[in-house]
Amino acid sequence: GPVTAGGPAPVLTGVIEGAAGRRVAILRQGNISRSYRVGESAGSYRIAAIGARSVTLEGPGGTRVLTMGQ
């Protein structure tokens, strides 16, 4: 895909289900992995929603849905 100013496209590596059903997405960008909550920014993307096995990102190219294993 196109190269974005925010660096490599994020890859969903995990979703953690926390207390009260709150989810945290584990995203890898390049060789860096960290956790994100809804509303936080990952490079040039904002975390719009976190599902059981997917995360929805809003960014410069529009909305992207990342699914586990892809």
PDB file of N, CA, C and O in Angstrom:
ATOM      1  N   GLY A   1       0.819  -1.199   0.000  1.00  0.00           N
ATOM      2  CA  GLY A   1       0.000   0.000   0.000  1.00  0.00           C
ATOM      3  C   GLY A   1       0.849   1.244   0.000  1.00  0.00           C
ATOM      4  O   GLY A   1       2.077   1.163  -0.022  1.00  0.00           O
ATOM      5  N   PRO A   2       0.217   2.381   0.024  1.00  0.00           N
ATOM      6  CA  PRO A   2       0.970   3.633   0.005  1.00  0.00           C
ATOM      7  C   PRO A   2       1.730   3.848   1.304  1.00  0.00           C
ATOM      8  O   PRO A   2       1.281   3.422   2.368  1.00  0.00           O
ATOM      9  N   VAL A   3       2.868   4.499   1.221  1.00  0.00           N
ATOM     10  CA  VAL A   3       3.649   4.828   2.406  1.00  0.00           C
ATOM     11  C   VAL A   3       3.077   6.107   3.002  1.00  0.00           C
ATOM     12  O   VAL A   3       2.907   7.101   2.296  1.00  0.00           O
ATOM     13  N   THR A   4       2.778   6.088   4.304  1.00  0.00           N
ATOM     14  CA  THR A   4       2.217   7.267   4.945  1.00  0.00           C
ATOM     15  C   THR A   4       3.297   8.020   5.697  1.00  0.00           C
ATOM     16  O   THR A   4       4.346   7.460   6.017  1.00  0.00           O
ATOM     17  N   ALA A   5       3.043   9.276   5.978  1.00  0.00           N
ATOM     18  CA  ALA A   5       4.005  10.111   6.693  1.00  0.00           C
ATOM     19  C   ALA A   5       4.233   9.601   8.105  1.00  0.00           C
ATOM     20  O   ALA A   5       5.264   9.889   8.713  1.00  0.00           O
ATOM     21  N   GLY A   6       3.269   8.839   8.634  1.00  0.00           N
ATOM     22  CA  GLY A   6       3.375   8.356  10.005  1.00  0.00           C
ATOM     23  C   GLY A   6       4.228   7.113  10.138  1.00  0.00           C
ATOM     24  O   GLY A   6       4.280   6.532  11.222  1.00  0.00           O
ATOM     25  N   GLY A   7       4.899   6.680   9.082  1.00  0.00           N
ATOM     26  CA  GLY A   7       5.730   5.490   9.162  1.00  0.00           C
ATOM     27  C   GLY A   7       4.995   4.276   8.648  1.00  0.00           C
ATOM     28  O   GLY A   7       3.993   4.412   7.946  1.00  0.00           O
ATOM     29  N   PRO A   8       5.482   3.066   8.989  1.00  0.00           N
ATOM     30  CA  PRO A   8       4.858   1.848   8.472  1.00  0.00           C
ATOM     31  C   PRO A   8       3.429   1.697   8.968  1.00  0.00           C
ATOM     32  O   PRO A   8       3.084   2.147  10.061  1.00  0.00           O
ATOM     33  N   ALA A   9       2.606   1.060   8.152  1.00  0.00           N
ATOM     34  CA  ALA A   9       1.215   0.845   8.538  1.00  0.00           C
ATOM     35  C   ALA A   9       1.157  -0.053   9.762  1.00  0.00           C
ATOM     36  O   ALA A   9       1.926  -1.009   9.863  1.00  0.00           O
ATOM     37  N   PRO A  10       0.255   0.241  10.695  1.00  0.00           N
ATOM     38  CA  PRO A  10       0.152  -0.594  11.890  1.00  0.00           C
ATOM     39  C   PRO A  10      -0.412  -1.967  11.573  1.00  0.00           C
ATOM     40  O   PRO A  10      -1.206  -2.127  10.646  1.00  0.00           O
ATOM     41  N   VAL A  11       0.013  -2.971  12.364  1.00  0.00           N
ATOM     42  CA  VAL A  11      -0.472  -4.342  12.260  1.00  0.00           C
ATOM     43  C   VAL A  11      -1.071  -4.706  13.607  1.00  0.00           C
ATOM     44  O   VAL A  11      -0.453  -4.473  14.646  1.00  0.00           O
ATOM     45  N   LEU A  12      -2.279  -5.279  13.596  1.00  0.00           N
ATOM     46  CA  LEU A  12      -2.923  -5.708  14.834  1.00  0.00           C
ATOM     47  C   LEU A  12      -2.330  -7.036  15.271  1.00  0.00           C
ATOM     48  O   LEU A  12      -2.423  -8.028  14.548  1.00  0.00           O
ATOM     49  N   THR A  13      -1.717  -7.062  16.461  1.00  0.00           N
ATOM     50  CA  THR A  13      -1.118  -8.298  16.951  1.00  0.00           C
ATOM     51  C   THR A  13      -1.887  -8.908  18.115  1.00  0.00           C
ATOM     52  O   THR A  13      -1.646 -10.062  18.469  1.00  0.00           O
ATOM     53  N   GLY A  14      -2.805  -8.161  18.716  1.00  0.00           N
ATOM     54  CA  GLY A  14      -3.581  -8.732  19.813  1.00  0.00           C
ATOM     55  C   GLY A  14      -4.642  -7.781  20.323  1.00  0.00           C
ATOM     56  O   GLY A  14      -4.549  -6.567  20.139  1.00  0.00           O
ATOM     57  N   VAL A  15      -5.651  -8.346  20.966  1.00  0.00           N
ATOM     58  CA  VAL A  15      -6.680  -7.561  21.649  1.00  0.00           C
ATOM     59  C   VAL A  15      -6.815  -8.139  23.061  1.00  0.00           C
ATOM     60  O   VAL A  15      -6.980  -9.346  23.236  1.00  0.00           O
ATOM     61  N   ILE A  16      -6.743  -7.269  24.052  1.00  0.00           N
ATOM     62  CA  ILE A  16      -6.883  -7.684  25.444  1.00  0.00           C
ATOM     63  C   ILE A  16      -8.220  -7.178  25.960  1.00  0.00           C
ATOM     64  O   ILE A  16      -8.533  -5.992  25.849  1.00  0.00           O
ATOM     65  N   GLU A  17      -9.010  -8.096  26.529  1.00  0.00           N
ATOM     66  CA  GLU A  17     -10.299  -7.729  27.108  1.00  0.00           C
ATOM     67  C   GLU A  17     -10.065  -7.422  28.584  1.00  0.00           C
ATOM     68  O   GLU A  17      -9.638  -8.280  29.357  1.00  0.00           O
ATOM     69  N   GLY A  18     -10.357  -6.178  28.953  1.00  0.00           N
ATOM     70  CA  GLY A  18     -10.108  -5.762  30.330  1.00  0.00           C
ATOM     71  C   GLY A  18     -11.380  -5.733  31.151  1.00  0.00           C
ATOM     72  O   GLY A  18     -12.402  -6.309  30.778  1.00  0.00           O
ATOM     73  N   ALA A  19     -11.290  -5.052  32.275  1.00  0.00           N
ATOM     74  CA  ALA A  19     -12.434  -4.931  33.181  1.00  0.00           C
ATOM     75  C   ALA A  19     -13.570  -4.182  32.499  1.00  0.00           C
ATOM     76  O   ALA A  19     -13.336  -3.291  31.682  1.00  0.00           O
ATOM     77  N   ALA A  20     -14.789  -4.546  32.836  1.00  0.00           N
ATOM     78  CA  ALA A  20     -15.996  -3.880  32.323  1.00  0.00           C
ATOM     79  C   ALA A  20     -16.073  -3.921  30.801  1.00  0.00           C
ATOM     80  O   ALA A  20     -16.687  -3.050  30.185  1.00  0.00           O
ATOM     81  N   GLY A  21     -15.441  -4.946  30.185  1.00  0.00           N
ATOM     82  CA  GLY A  21     -15.537  -5.102  28.740  1.00  0.00           C
ATOM     83  C   GLY A  21     -14.697  -4.131  27.945  1.00  0.00           C
ATOM     84  O   GLY A  21     -14.803  -4.077  26.720  1.00  0.00           O
ATOM     85  N   ARG A  22     -13.858  -3.359  28.624  1.00  0.00           N
ATOM     86  CA  ARG A  22     -12.992  -2.421  27.893  1.00  0.00           C
ATOM     87  C   ARG A  22     -11.883  -3.210  27.218  1.00  0.00           C
ATOM     88  O   ARG A  22     -11.282  -4.101  27.818  1.00  0.00           O
ATOM     89  N   ARG A  23     -11.621  -2.872  25.968  1.00  0.00           N
ATOM     90  CA  ARG A  23     -10.606  -3.579  25.203  1.00  0.00           C
ATOM     91  C   ARG A  23      -9.407  -2.685  24.935  1.00  0.00           C
ATOM     92  O   ARG A  23      -9.523  -1.463  24.835  1.00  0.00           O
ATOM     93  N   VAL A  24      -8.255  -3.329  24.823  1.00  0.00           N
ATOM     94  CA  VAL A  24      -7.011  -2.663  24.473  1.00  0.00           C
ATOM     95  C   VAL A  24      -6.455  -3.380  23.252  1.00  0.00           C
ATOM     96  O   VAL A  24      -6.378  -4.609  23.232  1.00  0.00           O
ATOM     97  N   ALA A  25      -6.068  -2.621  22.239  1.00  0.00           N
ATOM     98  CA  ALA A  25      -5.495  -3.210  21.024  1.00  0.00           C
ATOM     99  C   ALA A  25      -3.975  -3.131  21.100  1.00  0.00           C
ATOM    100  O   ALA A  25      -3.417  -2.104  21.485  1.00  0.00           O
ATOM    101  N   ILE A  26      -3.307  -4.225  20.729  1.00  0.00           N
ATOM    102  CA  ILE A  26      -1.853  -4.234  20.629  1.00  0.00           C
ATOM    103  C   ILE A  26      -1.499  -4.064  19.152  1.00  0.00           C
ATOM    104  O   ILE A  26      -1.785  -4.936  18.331  1.00  0.00           O
ATOM    105  N   LEU A  27      -0.882  -2.943  18.827  1.00  0.00           N
ATOM    106  CA  LEU A  27      -0.517  -2.656  17.445  1.00  0.00           C
ATOM    107  C   LEU A  27       0.998  -2.615  17.312  1.00  0.00           C
ATOM    108  O   LEU A  27       1.703  -2.118  18.191  1.00  0.00           O
ATOM    109  N   ARG A  28       1.486  -3.149  16.192  1.00  0.00           N
ATOM    110  CA  ARG A  28       2.907  -3.084  15.876  1.00  0.00           C
ATOM    111  C   ARG A  28       3.086  -2.158  14.676  1.00  0.00           C
ATOM    112  O   ARG A  28       2.412  -2.304  13.656  1.00  0.00           O
ATOM    113  N   GLN A  29       3.997  -1.212  14.813  1.00  0.00           N
ATOM    114  CA  GLN A  29       4.364  -0.348  13.690  1.00  0.00           C
ATOM    115  C   GLN A  29       5.864  -0.484  13.527  1.00  0.00           C
ATOM    116  O   GLN A  29       6.630  -0.047  14.386  1.00  0.00           O
ATOM    117  N   GLY A  30       6.288  -1.091  12.420  1.00  0.00           N
ATOM    118  CA  GLY A  30       7.705  -1.367  12.250  1.00  0.00           C
ATOM    119  C   GLY A  30       8.126  -2.397  13.292  1.00  0.00           C
ATOM    120  O   GLY A  30       7.568  -3.493  13.332  1.00  0.00           O
ATOM    121  N   ASN A  31       9.104  -2.062  14.139  1.00  0.00           N
ATOM    122  CA  ASN A  31       9.543  -3.014  15.160  1.00  0.00           C
ATOM    123  C   ASN A  31       9.107  -2.591  16.551  1.00  0.00           C
ATOM    124  O   ASN A  31       9.650  -3.072  17.545  1.00  0.00           O
ATOM    125  N   ILE A  32       8.124  -1.690  16.631  1.00  0.00           N
ATOM    126  CA  ILE A  32       7.633  -1.207  17.920  1.00  0.00           C
ATOM    127  C   ILE A  32       6.204  -1.670  18.121  1.00  0.00           C
ATOM    128  O   ILE A  32       5.348  -1.459  17.261  1.00  0.00           O
ATOM    129  N   SER A  33       5.941  -2.311  19.274  1.00  0.00           N
ATOM    130  CA  SER A  33       4.581  -2.714  19.640  1.00  0.00           C
ATOM    131  C   SER A  33       4.174  -1.981  20.905  1.00  0.00           C
ATOM    132  O   SER A  33       4.978  -1.808  21.821  1.00  0.00           O
ATOM    133  N   ARG A  34       2.917  -1.550  20.950  1.00  0.00           N
ATOM    134  CA  ARG A  34       2.393  -0.971  22.183  1.00  0.00           C
ATOM    135  C   ARG A  34       0.888  -1.097  22.189  1.00  0.00           C
ATOM    136  O   ARG A  34       0.273  -1.447  21.181  1.00  0.00           O
ATOM    137  N   SER A  35       0.299  -0.806  23.340  1.00  0.00           N
ATOM    138  CA  SER A  35      -1.153  -0.936  23.492  1.00  0.00           C
ATOM    139  C   SER A  35      -1.833   0.413  23.284  1.00  0.00           C
ATOM    140  O   SER A  35      -1.271   1.470  23.571  1.00  0.00           O
ATOM    141  N   TYR A  36      -3.049   0.338  22.782  1.00  0.00           N
ATOM    142  CA  TYR A  36      -3.824   1.542  22.502  1.00  0.00           C
ATOM    143  C   TYR A  36      -5.258   1.345  22.958  1.00  0.00           C
ATOM    144  O   TYR A  36      -5.803   0.244  22.876  1.00  0.00           O
ATOM    145  N   ARG A  37      -5.858   2.413  23.437  1.00  0.00           N
ATOM    146  CA  ARG A  37      -7.278   2.430  23.773  1.00  0.00           C
ATOM    147  C   ARG A  37      -8.011   3.263  22.724  1.00  0.00           C
ATOM    148  O   ARG A  37      -7.392   4.010  21.966  1.00  0.00           O
ATOM    149  N   VAL A  38      -9.333   3.124  22.690  1.00  0.00           N
ATOM    150  CA  VAL A  38     -10.142   3.907  21.755  1.00  0.00           C
ATOM    151  C   VAL A  38      -9.886   5.394  22.001  1.00  0.00           C
ATOM    152  O   VAL A  38      -9.871   5.853  23.143  1.00  0.00           O
ATOM    153  N   GLY A  39      -9.686   6.135  20.916  1.00  0.00           N
ATOM    154  CA  GLY A  39      -9.461   7.569  21.002  1.00  0.00           C
ATOM    155  C   GLY A  39      -7.997   7.961  20.959  1.00  0.00           C
ATOM    156  O   GLY A  39      -7.673   9.122  20.706  1.00  0.00           O
ATOM    157  N   GLU A  40      -7.097   6.997  21.204  1.00  0.00           N
ATOM    158  CA  GLU A  40      -5.675   7.299  21.161  1.00  0.00           C
ATOM    159  C   GLU A  40      -5.178   7.289  19.721  1.00  0.00           C
ATOM    160  O   GLU A  40      -5.831   6.740  18.833  1.00  0.00           O
ATOM    161  N   SER A  41      -4.019   7.899  19.497  1.00  0.00           N
ATOM    162  CA  SER A  41      -3.437   7.966  18.164  1.00  0.00           C
ATOM    163  C   SER A  41      -2.268   7.010  18.032  1.00  0.00           C
ATOM    164  O   SER A  41      -1.450   6.878  18.942  1.00  0.00           O
ATOM    165  N   ALA A  42      -2.199   6.338  16.876  1.00  0.00           N
ATOM    166  CA  ALA A  42      -1.085   5.461  16.522  1.00  0.00           C
ATOM    167  C   ALA A  42      -0.480   6.040  15.253  1.00  0.00           C
ATOM    168  O   ALA A  42      -0.963   5.764  14.155  1.00  0.00           O
ATOM    169  N   GLY A  43       0.552   6.826  15.389  1.00  0.00           N
ATOM    170  CA  GLY A  43       1.117   7.494  14.222  1.00  0.00           C
ATOM    171  C   GLY A  43       0.106   8.465  13.655  1.00  0.00           C
ATOM    172  O   GLY A  43      -0.396   9.332  14.370  1.00  0.00           O
ATOM    173  N   SER A  44      -0.197   8.329  12.380  1.00  0.00           N
ATOM    174  CA  SER A  44      -1.158   9.236  11.748  1.00  0.00           C
ATOM    175  C   SER A  44      -2.589   8.698  11.819  1.00  0.00           C
ATOM    176  O   SER A  44      -3.492   9.251  11.190  1.00  0.00           O
ATOM    177  N   TYR A  45      -2.797   7.623  12.582  1.00  0.00           N
ATOM    178  CA  TYR A  45      -4.123   7.018  12.722  1.00  0.00           C
ATOM    179  C   TYR A  45      -4.684   7.259  14.114  1.00  0.00           C
ATOM    180  O   TYR A  45      -3.936   7.397  15.082  1.00  0.00           O
ATOM    181  N   ARG A  46      -6.023   7.309  14.204  1.00  0.00           N
ATOM    182  CA  ARG A  46      -6.699   7.366  15.491  1.00  0.00           C
ATOM    183  C   ARG A  46      -7.482   6.081  15.669  1.00  0.00           C
ATOM    184  O   ARG A  46      -8.108   5.596  14.727  1.00  0.00           O
ATOM    185  N   ILE A  47      -7.451   5.523  16.884  1.00  0.00           N
ATOM    186  CA  ILE A  47      -8.199   4.295  17.172  1.00  0.00           C
ATOM    187  C   ILE A  47      -9.671   4.660  17.326  1.00  0.00           C
ATOM    188  O   ILE A  47     -10.045   5.350  18.275  1.00  0.00           O
ATOM    189  N   ALA A  48     -10.507   4.199  16.398  1.00  0.00           N
ATOM    190  CA  ALA A  48     -11.933   4.540  16.419  1.00  0.00           C
ATOM    191  C   ALA A  48     -12.753   3.499  17.172  1.00  0.00           C
ATOM    192  O   ALA A  48     -13.723   3.843  17.848  1.00  0.00           O
ATOM    193  N   ALA A  49     -12.368   2.221  17.058  1.00  0.00           N
ATOM    194  CA  ALA A  49     -13.115   1.148  17.725  1.00  0.00           C
ATOM    195  C   ALA A  49     -12.221  -0.072  17.854  1.00  0.00           C
ATOM    196  O   ALA A  49     -11.322  -0.293  17.041  1.00  0.00           O
ATOM    197  N   ILE A  50     -12.485  -0.868  18.901  1.00  0.00           N
ATOM    198  CA  ILE A  50     -11.744  -2.112  19.105  1.00  0.00           C
ATOM    199  C   ILE A  50     -12.755  -3.229  19.286  1.00  0.00           C
ATOM    200  O   ILE A  50     -13.581  -3.197  20.199  1.00  0.00           O
ATOM    201  N   GLY A  51     -12.678  -4.232  18.392  1.00  0.00           N
ATOM    202  CA  GLY A  51     -13.555  -5.389  18.481  1.00  0.00           C
ATOM    203  C   GLY A  51     -12.826  -6.557  19.116  1.00  0.00           C
ATOM    204  O   GLY A  51     -11.690  -6.414  19.568  1.00  0.00           O
ATOM    205  N   ALA A  52     -13.472  -7.712  19.151  1.00  0.00           N
ATOM    206  CA  ALA A  52     -12.863  -8.888  19.760  1.00  0.00           C
ATOM    207  C   ALA A  52     -11.619  -9.344  18.999  1.00  0.00           C
ATOM    208  O   ALA A  52     -10.666  -9.836  19.603  1.00  0.00           O
ATOM    209  N   ARG A  53     -11.627  -9.183  17.670  1.00  0.00           N
ATOM    210  CA  ARG A  53     -10.495  -9.618  16.841  1.00  0.00           C
ATOM    211  C   ARG A  53     -10.144  -8.603  15.762  1.00  0.00           C
ATOM    212  O   ARG A  53      -9.521  -8.950  14.758  1.00  0.00           O
ATOM    213  N   SER A  54     -10.544  -7.348  15.966  1.00  0.00           N
ATOM    214  CA  SER A  54     -10.281  -6.327  14.958  1.00  0.00           C
ATOM    215  C   SER A  54     -10.169  -4.959  15.616  1.00  0.00           C
ATOM    216  O   SER A  54     -10.584  -4.760  16.758  1.00  0.00           O
ATOM    217  N   VAL A  55      -9.601  -4.027  14.870  1.00  0.00           N
ATOM    218  CA  VAL A  55      -9.526  -2.640  15.323  1.00  0.00           C
ATOM    219  C   VAL A  55      -9.829  -1.746  14.127  1.00  0.00           C
ATOM    220  O   VAL A  55      -9.389  -2.021  13.011  1.00  0.00           O
ATOM    221  N   THR A  56     -10.584  -0.672  14.366  1.00  0.00           N
ATOM    222  CA  THR A  56     -10.929   0.275  13.315  1.00  0.00           C
ATOM    223  C   THR A  56     -10.095   1.531  13.515  1.00  0.00           C
ATOM    224  O   THR A  56     -10.094   2.129  14.591  1.00  0.00           O
ATOM    225  N   LEU A  57      -9.384   1.922  12.460  1.00  0.00           N
ATOM    226  CA  LEU A  57      -8.519   3.097  12.496  1.00  0.00           C
ATOM    227  C   LEU A  57      -9.066   4.160  11.565  1.00  0.00           C
ATOM    228  O   LEU A  57      -9.595   3.849  10.497  1.00  0.00           O
ATOM    229  N   GLU A  58      -8.937   5.430  11.974  1.00  0.00           N
ATOM    230  CA  GLU A  58      -9.265   6.540  11.098  1.00  0.00           C
ATOM    231  C   GLU A  58      -7.972   7.281  10.829  1.00  0.00           C
ATOM    232  O   GLU A  58      -7.261   7.666  11.757  1.00  0.00           O
ATOM    233  N   GLY A  59      -7.668   7.481   9.550  1.00  0.00           N
ATOM    234  CA  GLY A  59      -6.396   8.113   9.205  1.00  0.00           C
ATOM    235  C   GLY A  59      -6.487   8.913   7.932  1.00  0.00           C
ATOM    236  O   GLY A  59      -7.574   9.170   7.417  1.00  0.00           O
ATOM    237  N   PRO A  60      -5.314   9.310   7.421  1.00  0.00           N
ATOM    238  CA  PRO A  60      -5.279  10.167   6.232  1.00  0.00           C
ATOM    239  C   PRO A  60      -5.907   9.513   5.001  1.00  0.00           C
ATOM    240  O   PRO A  60      -6.388  10.214   4.111  1.00  0.00           O
ATOM    241  N   GLY A  61      -5.907   8.195   4.940  1.00  0.00           N
ATOM    242  CA  GLY A  61      -6.504   7.503   3.798  1.00  0.00           C
ATOM    243  C   GLY A  61      -7.937   7.089   4.039  1.00  0.00           C
ATOM    244  O   GLY A  61      -8.506   6.331   3.254  1.00  0.00           O
ATOM    245  N   GLY A  62      -8.528   7.577   5.111  1.00  0.00           N
ATOM    246  CA  GLY A  62      -9.895   7.172   5.449  1.00  0.00           C
ATOM    247  C   GLY A  62      -9.898   6.141   6.560  1.00  0.00           C
ATOM    248  O   GLY A  62      -8.959   6.063   7.353  1.00  0.00           O
ATOM    249  N   THR A  63     -10.960   5.351   6.612  1.00  0.00           N
ATOM    250  CA  THR A  63     -11.118   4.348   7.662  1.00  0.00           C
ATOM    251  C   THR A  63     -10.526   3.017   7.225  1.00  0.00           C
ATOM    252  O   THR A  63     -10.741   2.577   6.096  1.00  0.00           O
ATOM    253  N   ARG A  64      -9.782   2.376   8.120  1.00  0.00           N
ATOM    254  CA  ARG A  64      -9.202   1.054   7.850  1.00  0.00           C
ATOM    255  C   ARG A  64      -9.584   0.133   8.992  1.00  0.00           C
ATOM    256  O   ARG A  64      -9.577   0.537  10.155  1.00  0.00           O
ATOM    257  N   VAL A  65      -9.916  -1.105   8.658  1.00  0.00           N
ATOM    258  CA  VAL A  65     -10.179  -2.125   9.674  1.00  0.00           C
ATOM    259  C   VAL A  65      -9.052  -3.146   9.613  1.00  0.00           C
ATOM    260  O   VAL A  65      -8.815  -3.765   8.575  1.00  0.00           O
ATOM    261  N   LEU A  66      -8.363  -3.313  10.733  1.00  0.00           N
ATOM    262  CA  LEU A  66      -7.311  -4.332  10.822  1.00  0.00           C
ATOM    263  C   LEU A  66      -7.891  -5.530  11.557  1.00  0.00           C
ATOM    264  O   LEU A  66      -8.576  -5.383  12.570  1.00  0.00           O
ATOM    265  N   THR A  67      -7.604  -6.730  11.025  1.00  0.00           N
ATOM    266  CA  THR A  67      -8.100  -7.960  11.639  1.00  0.00           C
ATOM    267  C   THR A  67      -6.910  -8.792  12.080  1.00  0.00           C
ATOM    268  O   THR A  67      -5.864  -8.787  11.430  1.00  0.00           O
ATOM    269  N   MET A  68      -7.069  -9.507  13.186  1.00  0.00           N
ATOM    270  CA  MET A  68      -5.999 -10.367  13.688  1.00  0.00           C
ATOM    271  C   MET A  68      -5.526 -11.323  12.610  1.00  0.00           C
ATOM    272  O   MET A  68      -6.333 -11.919  11.896  1.00  0.00           O
ATOM    273  N   GLY A  69      -4.215 -11.465  12.495  1.00  0.00           N
ATOM    274  CA  GLY A  69      -3.643 -12.422  11.555  1.00  0.00           C
ATOM    275  C   GLY A  69      -3.499 -11.891  10.139  1.00  0.00           C
ATOM    276  O   GLY A  69      -3.118 -12.636   9.236  1.00  0.00           O
ATOM    277  N   GLN A  70      -3.795 -10.622   9.933  1.00  0.00           N
ATOM    278  CA  GLN A  70      -3.672 -10.060   8.580  1.00  0.00           C
ATOM    279  C   GLN A  70      -2.727  -8.865   8.588  1.00  0.00           C
ATOM    280  O   GLN A  70      -2.493  -8.256   7.544  1.00  0.00           O
TER     281      GLN A  70
END
